Amino acid sequence: MVDDYPDNYAIIMGYANLLCNDLVFDEAIDYYERVIKMKPNWTRPYECLAYIYEYKRVLKTKSKEMANKLLALEANNRAALFILGRNTIDAEEKIKNLTKVTIHHP
């Protein structure tokens, strides 16, 4: 179905989400990257990539890279702050990032 609508970012994003839910991460990454090329200011595919890279743990640098891109698009993005907080060794920096995540909770 994705091949039938190569310019429809919503269908590609949906397919990437299905792959991610089925733990087919490497293929999902490719589709999320296609969505980012189509909609570079949309934060959701960056969040998905950051979580995949975080889940895989061997890709910590890529996870941080995606988190920083998210923060460039949305200053207080909760997913980005969580990932950066989790991957920060410095305790003070970790607390700062994780506090930002929870401080806005209603």
C-alpha positions in Angstrom: 0.0 0.0 0.0 2.8 2.4 0.8 4.2 2.0 -2.7 0.8 3.0 -4.1 1.0 6.4 -2.3 4.7 7.3 -2.2 3.9 11.0 -1.5 1.4 10.5 1.3 3.2 11.0 4.5 0.3 9.9 6.7 0.2 6.4 5.0 4.0 6.1 5.3 3.9 7.2 8.9 1.2 4.7 9.6 3.1 1.9 8.0 6.2 2.9 10.0 4.2 2.7 13.2 2.9 -0.7 12.3 6.5 -1.9 11.7 7.6 -0.4 14.9 4.8 -2.0 16.9 5.9 -5.4 15.3 9.5 -4.6 16.4 10.7 -4.5 12.9 12.8 -1.5 13.8 15.3 -1.3 11.0 12.6 -1.2 8.3 10.6 1.3 10.4 13.6 3.6 10.6 13.7 3.8 6.8 10.0 4.8 6.6 10.3 7.4 9.5 13.2 8.9 7.6 11.1 9.2 4.5 8.4 11.0 6.5 11.0 13.4 7.9 12.2 14.2 4.3 8.6 15.0 3.4 7.7 16.9 6.6 11.0 18.1 8.3 9.2 20.2 10.9 6.9 17.5 12.1 8.1 16.2 15.5 6.4 12.8 15.7 8.7 10.8 13.3 11.7 12.3 15.2 10.2 11.1 18.5 9.6 7.6 17.0 13.2 7.4 15.8 14.6 8.6 19.1 12.6 5.9 20.9 13.8 3.2 18.5 17.4 4.2 18.9 16.9 4.4 22.7 15.3 1.0 22.7 18.1 -0.5 20.7 20.6 1.0 23.2 23.5 0.4 20.9 22.5 3.6 19.1 22.7 6.1 22.0 24.4 8.7 19.9 21.6 8.5 17.3 19.0 8.7 20.1 20.6 11.9 21.4 20.9 13.3 17.9 17.2 12.8 17.3 16.4 14.2 20.8 18.4 17.4 20.0 16.6 17.7 16.6 13.3 17.5 18.4 14.3 20.2 20.9 15.3 22.4 17.9 11.8 22.0 16.6 10.0 22.1 19.9 11.9 23.5 22.9 10.3 21.5 25.6 9.5 18.3 23.8 8.9 15.7 26.5 10.2 12.7 24.6 13.5 14.5 23.8 13.9 15.7 27.4 13.2 12.2 28.7 15.8 10.6 26.4 18.4 13.2 27.1 17.8 12.9 30.8 18.1 9.2 30.7 21.3 9.3 28.7 23.0 12.0 30.7 25.7 10.9 33.1 26.0 14.2 35.0 23.4 14.0 37.8 22.6 17.8 37.8 21.9 17.8 34.0 19.9 14.6 34.4 17.7 16.1 37.1 17.3 19.3 35.0 16.1 17.4 31.9 13.8 15.0 33.8 12.3 17.8 35.9 11.3 19.6 32.7 9.4 16.5 31.6 7.3 16.2 34.8 7.0 19.8 35.8 4.4 20.5 33.1 2.2 17.5 34.1 -1.3 18.7 34.9 
